Amino acid sequence: GLARSGGRLFPPHLRCGSDRTHRALPPPACAATVPTGPCSDQGAWHSPCSHCSCTAHRDAQPTEAETVVWNQVNAVLEESQGVLAELQSYTGAGQEIREAIQNPGDLRLQERAWSAVCPLVAKLKRFYEFSLRLENALRSLLEALTCPPYPPTQHLEREQALAKQFAEILHFTLSFDELKMTNPAIQNDFSYYRRTISRNRINNLQLDAESEVNNEMANRMSLFYAEATPMLKTLSNATTKFVSENKTLPIEDTTDCLSTMACVCRVMLETPEYRSRFTNTETLLFCMRVMVGVIILYDHVHPVGAFAKTSKIYMKGCIKVLKDQPSTSTEGLLNALRYTTRHLNDDTTSKQIRALLQ
């Protein structure tokens, strides 16, 4: 059932804390704001509590106060689906590159490989430039969801349309990185491109390519694609930078926003009553990606991270809920927790949590 506290309804197990300190999290009006993923309601955030007195906005339309930020972020999100589709269909120029390397004296094969790689590098440049726009969108959302005078939980309730967008950015980020990690052609193509430019062999074609991707841009792209999870790294850096640049804003305002979202996602995934409302596998993945995304951001921003006993994220519960799913859908997410967090190997991380992620 639902516990009533101070006129607010919330599930008694909606807890965010370490194993020693689980605290109930009552948002101001509804039980919680919940990501339902890209299904019939377009990934809207709404209350899971069917008995809640307030009417939740299933479509999470922006209020007048949210409109400016919402429009800016929406333009980026509209582009994100195209980016994912392009990445999903990215097959690379492996065969052309192999033939060119095996036959270094055959000019026709060199030109064929170069012609195959150049449009792919232009595509990789667009992905990289999109990461910069995504970074700006995240910053705008962080500013809106942490600004005084409201606490983070109240922001998430008041600005449901922006909370939904935050979730959608994380869903895109984890989806992009999962695709990138399983596609070695990306780095192979880019490495070949850079080697060819430096050898300066195909002068007549090199000029066109360098105007598309000059040396400075190529260096930045190289650092970006060298990361196992480049989009997540971009967002982690952006969140850390946001906190360091806003010294008057308590760090808890940012970390509480992230831990609240992690908590809500975990509860949705582990509670049969809420879980039964997920209409398809993609909805389930949406919720898991958002949860993992906010955990990683929290771990990068919080001084002691997400794995310490004092963390406001119940990490054992979050990891367990991922491990309860088929490994095909969660191995990439578990790897993200293993390899892209900052504090997993700290002394403050319990042996139990380390064992769970073995």
C-alpha positions as CSV (number, residue, x, y, z in Angstrom):
1,G,0.0,0.0,0.0
2,L,0.9,3.6,0.1
3,A,2.0,5.5,3.2
4,R,0.6,8.9,3.9
5,S,3.0,11.6,5.3
6,G,2.2,15.2,5.6
7,G,-0.6,15.0,3.1
8,R,1.7,13.4,0.5
9,L,1.5,10.0,-1.0
10,F,4.6,7.9,-1.6
11,P,5.5,4.3,-1.7
12,P,7.1,3.4,1.7
13,H,10.0,1.5,-0.2
14,L,10.9,4.5,-2.3
15,R,14.2,4.8,-0.5
16,C,17.4,6.5,-1.5
17,G,20.4,5.7,0.7
18,S,23.0,3.2,1.7
19,D,22.2,-0.2,3.2
20,R,22.2,1.4,6.7
21,T,20.2,4.5,5.9
22,H,17.2,4.1,3.7
23,R,15.1,7.2,3.6
24,A,11.7,7.7,2.1
25,L,11.6,10.3,-0.6
26,P,8.3,12.1,-0.8
27,P,8.1,14.5,-3.7
28,P,5.8,17.4,-3.2
29,A,2.6,16.2,-4.8
30,C,2.8,12.9,-6.5
31,A,4.3,9.6,-5.4
32,A,7.1,10.0,-7.9
33,T,7.8,11.0,-11.4
34,V,8.5,8.0,-13.5
35,P,10.0,7.4,-16.9
36,T,7.8,5.1,-19.0
37,G,10.1,5.1,-22.0
38,P,9.5,5.5,-25.7
39,C,6.2,3.7,-25.9
40,S,2.6,5.0,-26.5
41,D,3.2,8.1,-24.4
42,Q,6.5,9.1,-26.0
43,G,8.5,8.5,-22.9
44,A,6.5,10.8,-20.7
45,W,7.1,11.1,-17.0
46,H,4.1,10.6,-14.9
47,S,3.1,9.6,-11.4
48,P,3.0,5.8,-10.8
49,C,0.4,6.2,-8.1
50,S,-3.0,5.6,-9.5
51,H,-4.5,6.8,-6.2
52,C,-2.6,10.1,-6.3
53,S,-4.8,13.1,-5.8
54,C,-3.1,15.2,-8.4
55,T,-3.5,14.6,-12.1
56,A,-0.2,13.7,-13.7
57,H,0.6,15.0,-17.2
58,R,1.2,11.8,-19.2
59,D,2.5,13.9,-22.1
60,A,4.6,16.1,-19.8
61,Q,3.9,19.3,-21.8
62,P,6.2,22.2,-20.9
63,T,4.7,25.0,-18.8
64,E,5.3,28.6,-19.8
65,A,8.3,28.9,-17.5
66,E,9.9,25.8,-19.0
67,T,9.3,26.7,-22.7
68,V,12.6,28.4,-23.5
69,V,14.8,25.6,-22.2
70,W,12.4,22.9,-23.4
71,N,12.5,24.3,-27.0
72,Q,16.3,24.4,-27.0
73,V,16.6,20.8,-25.7
74,N,13.8,19.5,-27.9
75,A,15.7,20.6,-31.0
76,V,18.6,18.5,-29.9
77,L,16.5,15.5,-29.0
78,E,14.7,15.6,-32.4
79,E,18.1,15.3,-34.0
80,S,19.2,12.4,-31.7
81,Q,17.0,9.8,-33.4
82,G,18.7,10.5,-36.7
83,V,22.1,10.2,-35.1
84,L,21.3,6.8,-33.6
85,A,19.9,5.6,-36.9
86,E,23.0,6.7,-38.8
87,L,25.3,5.0,-36.2
88,Q,23.2,1.8,-36.2
89,S,23.7,1.6,-40.0
90,Y,27.4,2.4,-39.9
91,T,29.2,-0.5,-41.6
92,G,32.6,1.1,-42.2
93,A,35.1,0.7,-45.0
94,G,36.9,-2.3,-43.7
95,Q,37.2,-4.2,-47.0
96,E,38.4,-1.2,-49.0
97,I,40.9,-0.3,-46.3
98,R,42.2,-3.9,-46.1
99,E,42.7,-4.1,-49.9
100,A,44.5,-0.7,-49.9
101,I,46.8,-1.7,-47.2
102,Q,47.6,-5.1,-48.8
103,N,48.3,-3.4,-52.2
104,P,50.2,-0.2,-51.3
105,G,51.3,0.3,-54.9
106,D,47.9,0.1,-56.5
107,L,46.7,3.7,-56.8
108,R,43.2,2.6,-57.8
109,L,42.7,0.7,-54.6
110,Q,44.1,3.6,-52.6
111,E,41.7,6.0,-54.1
112,R,38.8,3.6,-53.7
113,A,39.5,3.3,-49.9
114,W,39.9,7.0,-49.6
115,S,36.6,7.6,-51.4
116,A,34.9,5.2,-49.1
117,V,36.4,6.6,-45.9
118,C,35.9,10.4,-46.5
119,P,32.0,10.4,-46.3
120,L,32.3,8.1,-43.2
121,V,34.6,10.6,-41.5
122,A,32.2,13.4,-42.3
123,K,29.5,11.4,-40.5
124,L,31.8,10.8,-37.5
125,K,32.4,14.6,-37.4
126,R,28.6,15.2,-37.3
127,F,28.3,12.8,-34.4
128,Y,31.1,14.6,-32.5
129,E,29.5,18.0,-33.2
130,F,26.2,16.6,-32.0
131,S,27.9,15.7,-28.7
132,L,28.7,19.4,-28.2
133,R,25.1,20.4,-28.7
134,L,24.0,17.6,-26.3
135,E,26.5,19.0,-23.7
136,N,24.9,22.4,-24.0
137,A,21.4,20.9,-23.7
138,L,22.4,19.0,-20.5
139,R,23.8,22.2,-19.0
140,S,20.5,24.1,-19.6
141,L,18.5,21.3,-18.0
142,L,20.9,21.1,-15.0
143,E,20.5,24.9,-14.5
144,A,16.7,24.6,-14.7
145,L,16.4,21.6,-12.4
146,T,18.7,22.8,-9.6
147,C,18.1,26.6,-9.4
148,P,16.8,28.2,-6.2
149,P,14.5,28.3,-4.4
150,Y,13.1,24.8,-5.0
151,P,14.8,21.6,-3.8
152,P,15.6,19.0,-6.6
153,T,12.7,16.7,-5.8
154,Q,10.3,19.7,-6.1
155,H,11.9,20.7,-9.4
156,L,11.4,17.2,-10.8
157,E,7.7,17.4,-9.9
158,R,7.2,21.0,-11.1
159,E,9.2,20.7,-14.3
160,Q,8.1,17.3,-15.5
161,A,8.7,18.1,-19.2
162,L,12.3,19.0,-18.4
163,A,12.8,15.9,-16.2
164,K,11.5,13.9,-19.1
165,Q,14.0,15.5,-21.5
166,F,16.8,14.8,-19.0
167,A,15.8,11.1,-19.1
168,E,15.7,11.1,-22.9
169,I,19.2,12.6,-23.1
170,L,20.5,9.8,-20.9
171,H,18.6,7.2,-22.8
172,F,20.2,8.5,-26.1
173,T,23.7,8.7,-24.5
174,L,23.7,5.1,-23.3
175,S,22.2,3.9,-26.6
176,F,24.8,5.7,-28.6
177,D,27.7,4.4,-26.5
178,E,26.4,0.8,-26.6
179,L,26.4,1.0,-30.4
180,K,29.8,2.6,-30.5
181,M,31.4,0.0,-28.2
182,T,30.3,-2.8,-30.5
183,N,31.4,-1.2,-33.7
184,P,35.3,-1.3,-34.1
185,A,34.9,0.0,-37.7
186,I,34.6,3.6,-36.3
187,Q,38.1,3.8,-34.9
188,N,39.6,1.7,-37.7
189,D,38.1,4.1,-40.3
190,F,39.2,7.2,-38.5
191,S,42.7,5.8,-37.9
192,Y,43.1,5.0,-41.6
193,Y,41.9,8.5,-42.5
194,R,44.5,10.1,-40.2
195,R,47.3,7.9,-41.4
196,T,46.4,8.7,-45.1
197,I,46.3,12.4,-44.4
198,S,49.7,12.3,-42.7
199,R,51.3,10.3,-45.5
200,N,50.0,13.0,-47.8
201,R,49.7,10.6,-50.7
202,I,46.4,11.6,-52.4
203,N,47.0,15.3,-52.6
204,N,44.1,16.1,-54.9
205,L,41.6,14.5,-52.6
206,Q,43.2,15.5,-49.4
207,L,42.4,19.2,-49.8
208,D,38.7,18.5,-49.9
209,A,38.9,16.2,-46.9
210,E,41.0,18.6,-44.8
211,S,38.5,21.4,-45.4
212,E,35.9,19.0,-44.0
213,V,38.0,17.9,-41.0
214,N,41.0,20.0,-40.3
215,N,43.9,18.9,-38.1
216,E,42.5,20.5,-34.9
217,M,39.1,19.0,-35.4
218,A,40.7,15.6,-36.2
219,N,42.6,15.8,-32.9
220,R,39.4,16.5,-30.9
221,M,37.5,13.8,-32.7
222,S,40.4,11.3,-32.0
223,L,40.2,12.0,-28.2
224,F,36.4,11.7,-28.4
225,Y,36.3,8.3,-30.2
226,A,39.2,6.9,-28.1
227,E,36.8,6.8,-25.2
228,A,34.9,3.5,-24.7
229,T,31.8,5.6,-23.9
230,P,32.3,9.0,-25.6
231,M,28.9,10.5,-25.1
232,L,28.7,9.5,-21.4
233,K,32.2,10.9,-20.9
234,T,31.0,14.2,-22.5
235,L,28.0,14.4,-20.1
236,S,30.1,13.4,-17.1
237,N,32.6,16.2,-17.9
238,A,29.8,18.6,-18.5
239,T,28.1,17.8,-15.2
240,T,31.4,18.1,-13.3
241,K,32.1,21.4,-15.0
242,F,28.6,22.7,-14.1
243,V,29.2,21.9,-10.4
244,S,32.6,23.5,-10.3
245,E,31.5,26.7,-12.1
246,N,28.4,27.2,-9.9
247,K,30.2,27.5,-6.6
248,T,27.2,29.3,-4.9
249,L,25.0,26.3,-5.7
250,P,25.2,23.5,-3.1
251,I,26.6,20.4,-4.7
252,E,23.7,18.5,-3.1
253,D,21.3,20.3,-5.4
254,T,22.8,18.5,-8.3
255,T,23.5,15.2,-6.7
256,D,20.1,15.0,-5.1
257,C,18.5,15.6,-8.5
258,L,20.5,12.7,-9.9
259,S,20.0,10.3,-6.9
260,T,16.2,11.0,-6.9
261,M,16.0,10.0,-10.6
262,A,18.1,6.9,-9.9
263,C,15.8,6.0,-7.0
264,V,12.6,6.4,-9.0
265,C,13.9,4.3,-11.9
266,R,15.0,1.5,-9.5
267,V,11.7,1.4,-7.7
268,M,9.9,1.3,-11.1
269,L,12.0,-1.7,-12.1
270,E,11.8,-3.7,-8.9
271,T,8.1,-3.1,-8.0
272,P,5.8,-5.5,-9.8
273,E,2.8,-3.0,-9.6
274,Y,4.8,-0.4,-11.5
275,R,6.8,-2.8,-13.7
276,S,3.6,-4.3,-15.1
277,R,2.8,-1.0,-16.7
278,F,5.9,-1.3,-19.0
279,T,4.4,-2.1,-22.4
280,N,7.5,-3.4,-24.2
281,T,11.2,-4.3,-23.9
282,E,12.3,-0.8,-25.1
283,T,10.5,0.8,-22.2
284,L,12.3,-1.4,-19.8
285,L,15.6,-0.6,-21.4
286,F,14.8,3.1,-21.3
287,C,14.3,3.0,-17.5
288,M,17.5,1.0,-17.0
289,R,19.6,3.3,-19.2
290,V,18.3,6.4,-17.4
291,M,19.1,4.8,-14.0
292,V,22.7,3.8,-15.0
293,G,23.2,7.2,-16.6
294,V,22.3,9.2,-13.5
295,I,24.4,6.8,-11.3
296,I,27.5,7.5,-13.4
297,L,26.9,11.3,-13.4
298,Y,26.4,11.2,-9.6
299,D,29.6,9.2,-9.2
300,H,31.6,11.7,-11.2
301,V,30.2,14.7,-9.4
302,H,29.8,13.6,-5.8
303,P,33.0,13.9,-3.7
304,V,32.8,10.3,-2.4
305,G,30.8,8.9,-5.3
306,A,27.8,6.6,-5.7
307,F,29.3,3.4,-4.1
308,A,30.1,4.6,-0.6
309,K,27.9,3.7,2.3
310,T,26.9,7.4,2.7
311,S,25.7,7.6,-1.0
312,K,22.1,8.5,-1.4
313,I,21.8,5.9,-4.2
314,Y,21.0,2.4,-3.1
315,M,23.6,0.8,-5.3
316,K,23.0,-2.8,-4.3
317,G,19.4,-2.5,-5.3
318,C,20.3,-0.8,-8.6
319,I,22.8,-3.5,-9.5
320,K,20.5,-6.3,-8.5
321,V,17.7,-5.0,-10.6
322,L,20.0,-4.9,-13.6
323,K,21.3,-8.5,-12.9
324,D,17.7,-9.8,-12.7
325,Q,17.3,-8.9,-16.4
326,P,18.6,-11.1,-19.3
327,S,22.3,-10.5,-19.7
328,T,22.0,-9.6,-23.4
329,S,20.1,-6.4,-22.5
330,T,22.1,-5.4,-19.4
331,E,25.8,-6.5,-20.0
332,G,26.6,-3.1,-21.6
333,L,25.0,-1.2,-18.8
334,L,26.8,-3.3,-16.1
335,N,30.1,-2.7,-18.0
336,A,29.3,1.1,-18.0
337,L,29.1,0.9,-14.2
338,R,32.3,-1.2,-14.0
339,Y,34.5,0.9,-16.4
340,T,33.1,4.4,-16.6
341,T,32.5,5.2,-12.9
342,R,35.2,7.0,-10.8
343,H,34.8,5.5,-7.3
344,L,34.0,1.8,-7.7
345,N,37.5,0.8,-6.7
346,D,37.8,3.2,-3.8
347,D,38.3,1.8,-0.3
348,T,34.9,3.1,0.7
349,T,33.1,0.7,-1.7
350,S,31.9,-2.4,0.1
351,K,33.1,-5.9,-0.9
352,Q,29.5,-6.9,-1.5
353,I,29.0,-4.2,-4.2
354,R,32.3,-5.1,-5.8
355,A,31.4,-8.7,-5.8
356,L,28.0,-7.9,-7.5
357,L,29.9,-6.2,-10.3
358,Q,32.5,-9.0,-10.8
